[in-house]
């Protein structure tokens, strides 16, 4: 399918049928997340891949009992770094040097980018990291749709309770969003056959000419 057909096919699936995703499809979705855009390439988040049914039931209980969490094949938890630390900056530089086969000493500009975050507050860094994780979430949605895998982006959960359940504080992480992956249940999903509602392009997009006319 072309990209517009893919985007028209996908929707926020409300009920899933429990069918397992083939491993090769899951791996392509995860690799798409890994290749997602990120400011300075730092990717200040981790993505937990949760298949265990019992654990997903526990997560459902702190996520307003949204059924897709238990009915999915896998649940992705996007968790942002709670802060940018000197060690995380050093790991970032190490990875660039390794992949590009260059010396760490040659990466002064990239190090400066990373060390700029050390001047921010913990809250500022977490907020930035959380926004970065949403870029990856968007990539995951499109990748899943390309694989004909249903996905439902979620924010409706108790982040503190989920962080405690998964032990994220010890990992320097805070949960930001959830993404159940699986297959739609046509018999029980009330949203499946409803038309997709989106803002008309004339109202969504503002050209530079229109902007000049509106503000002048």
Order of alpha helices (4+ residues) and beta strands (2+ residues): alpha-alpha-beta-alpha-alpha-beta-alpha-alpha-alpha-beta-alpha-beta-alpha-alpha
